[in-house]
Amino acid sequence: MARPVKWRKIEYMPVVLKFSPADVGASHGVNILKVEEVEAIRLKDLEGLEQTDCASQMEISRPTFQRILLAAREKVADSLINGKEIQIEGGHYTRSICPLRCLDCGREWSESLENIELDQTTPPVCPKCHSDHLQCCQGDQSEQGRQCRRRCRRHSQPDN
């Protein structure tokens, strides 16, 4: 069984999704930049953060960040040198990662905020027992049971 891809947290969603050479007829192909690759370039090259800090912000390992950054830079360089168009689309990214716990079977897993908010009429269900009796929680043992109000809009109501 293949290992699931870890969500890459992004803070900036690109507004412009397509760049092409000024001489439109001169384009020699297309490079597809994933949204998380654009975020890696933004954090490292535009914000000037260290790779460890970039990886921390994206909630991935430093080696994974390095692979994403190298892939992004290779595509940008290929487009600049060979006159290829750049399109920004796809990837395995999220605005936030919400740790969930099934209150029926106890299983814990992480889910992207987009999947949780996708359809408010159909709540997410446990992948093990298919229960919808879930709780947002911190993955850290010392904070288990605490709702992740700072990360998840499902629980963003202020305490009374």
Secondary structure per residue as TSV (DSSP state, phi and psi in degrees):
chain	resnum	aa	ss	phi	psi
A	1	M	-	360.0	131.8
A	2	A	-	-72.1	145.9
A	3	R	-	-73.4	133.7
A	4	P	-	-67.8	145.2
A	5	V	-	-72.2	134.8
A	6	K	-	-78.7	139.6
A	7	W	-	-61.7	140.3
A	8	R	E	-107.7	118.2
A	9	K	E	-80.0	130.9
A	10	I	-	-121.3	149.7
A	11	E	S	-107.5	-23.7
A	12	Y	-	-121.5	123.0
A	13	M	-	-100.0	119.9
A	14	P	-	-59.5	141.5
A	15	V	S	-89.7	-44.3
A	16	V	-	-90.3	123.3
A	17	L	-	-110.5	5.2
A	18	K	E	-149.4	131.8
A	19	F	E	-128.2	137.2
A	20	S	-	-140.8	157.4
A	21	P	-	-58.4	149.3
A	22	A	S	-58.3	-39.0
A	23	D	S	-85.5	92.5
A	24	V	G	-54.1	-37.0
A	25	G	G	-71.8	-11.3
A	26	A	G	-88.8	-3.9
A	27	S	-	-62.5	132.3
A	28	H	-	-115.2	37.1
A	29	G	-	128.6	-173.7
A	30	V	E	-136.7	139.4
A	31	N	E	-111.6	130.8
A	32	I	E	-98.0	115.8
A	33	L	E	-94.9	128.5
A	34	K	-	-75.7	155.5
A	35	V	H	-59.3	-39.5
A	36	E	H	-68.9	-24.7
A	37	E	H	-70.8	-38.4
A	38	V	H	-64.3	-40.9
A	39	E	H	-62.8	-39.9
A	40	A	H	-62.8	-44.5
A	41	I	H	-63.6	-41.8
A	42	R	I	-60.1	-49.0
A	43	L	I	-66.6	-46.3
A	44	K	I	-79.3	-51.2
A	45	D	I	-89.5	-33.2
A	46	L	I	-90.7	-46.9
A	47	E	S	-80.9	-21.7
A	48	G	-	73.6	25.8
A	49	L	-	-77.5	156.2
A	50	E	-	-71.3	154.3
A	51	Q	H	-59.2	-37.1
A	52	T	H	-62.2	-41.9
A	53	D	H	-68.1	-39.9
A	54	C	H	-61.0	-47.3
A	55	A	H	-61.7	-40.8
A	56	S	H	-62.0	-43.9
A	57	Q	H	-64.6	-34.6
A	58	M	H	-87.0	-2.9
A	59	E	T	57.2	46.9
A	60	I	S	-134.8	171.0
A	61	S	-	-75.5	160.1
A	62	R	H	-63.5	-43.1
A	63	P	H	-61.1	-36.7
A	64	T	H	-65.7	-43.1
A	65	F	H	-58.7	-44.1
A	66	Q	H	-59.1	-43.5
A	67	R	H	-64.4	-42.2
A	68	I	H	-63.4	-45.6
A	69	L	H	-63.2	-44.6
A	70	L	H	-62.6	-41.5
A	71	A	H	-62.8	-42.2
A	72	A	H	-65.0	-46.5
A	73	R	H	-64.4	-37.1
A	74	E	H	-62.5	-42.7
A	75	K	H	-66.2	-42.9
A	76	V	H	-64.3	-44.9
A	77	A	H	-62.0	-44.0
A	78	D	H	-60.1	-41.1
A	79	S	H	-66.6	-42.5
A	80	L	H	-68.2	-43.7
A	81	I	H	-75.3	-40.5
A	82	N	H	-104.4	8.4
A	83	G	T	66.9	34.8
A	84	K	-	-92.9	150.7
A	85	E	E	-74.0	150.6
A	86	I	E	-115.2	127.3
A	87	Q	E	-119.2	138.1
A	88	I	E	-107.1	118.6
A	89	E	-	-165.9	154.2
A	90	G	-	69.8	-168.5
A	91	G	-	116.9	-177.4
A	92	H	S	-121.3	75.8
A	93	Y	E	-126.4	165.0
A	94	T	E	-151.4	156.8
A	95	R	S	-76.6	-28.6
A	96	S	-	-160.1	156.6
A	97	I	E	-115.8	127.6
A	98	C	E	-114.9	117.1
A	99	P	E	-75.1	130.3
A	100	L	E	-118.4	153.6
A	101	R	E	-134.6	133.4
A	102	C	E	-81.3	125.6
A	103	L	T	-79.5	-10.2
A	104	D	T	-90.3	-49.9
A	105	C	T	-107.1	-10.9
A	106	G	-	86.7	-1.2
A	107	R	-	-64.8	140.7
A	108	E	E	-119.3	140.3
A	109	W	E	-157.7	169.0
A	110	S	E	-107.4	141.3
A	111	E	E	-134.0	147.7
A	112	S	E	-74.4	148.5
A	113	L	H	-59.6	-36.4
A	114	E	H	-62.6	-39.9
A	115	N	H	-67.9	-34.9
A	116	I	H	-69.9	-40.7
A	117	E	H	-90.0	-3.7
A	118	L	S	-51.5	-49.2
A	119	D	-	-139.1	105.1
A	120	Q	T	-65.9	-21.5
A	121	T	T	-79.8	-24.1
A	122	T	S	-117.7	100.6
A	123	P	-	-68.1	157.6
A	124	P	-	-63.3	155.7
A	125	V	-	-125.0	158.0
A	126	C	-	-65.7	131.7
A	127	P	T	-69.2	-17.0
A	128	K	T	-91.0	-54.3
A	129	C	T	-111.4	-2.0
A	130	H	-	63.8	21.6
A	131	S	-	-77.9	149.0
A	132	D	-	-104.5	15.5
A	133	H	-	-90.4	79.2
A	134	L	E	-115.7	159.7
A	135	Q	E	-137.2	135.6
A	136	C	E	-73.4	137.3
A	137	C	-	-149.4	163.3
A	138	Q	-	-84.7	142.1
A	139	G	S	-73.4	-21.5
A	140	D	S	-70.9	130.8
A	141	Q	G	-54.1	-38.1
A	142	S	G	-70.8	-18.1
A	143	E	G	-116.2	14.9
A	144	Q	T	-57.3	140.9
A	145	G	T	90.9	-15.6
A	146	R	-	-81.0	130.2
A	147	Q	-	-72.2	148.5
A	148	C	-	-92.6	62.0
A	149	R	T	-58.8	-28.2
A	150	R	T	-76.2	-14.5
A	151	R	T	-112.1	-26.6
A	152	C	-	-120.7	123.7
A	153	R	G	-69.8	-19.1
A	154	R	G	-60.8	-28.3
A	155	H	G	-120.7	38.2
A	156	S	-	-92.4	4.0
A	157	Q	S	-68.2	138.3
A	158	P	-	-66.5	150.1
A	159	D	-	-69.8	144.0
A	160	N	-	-105.3	360.0
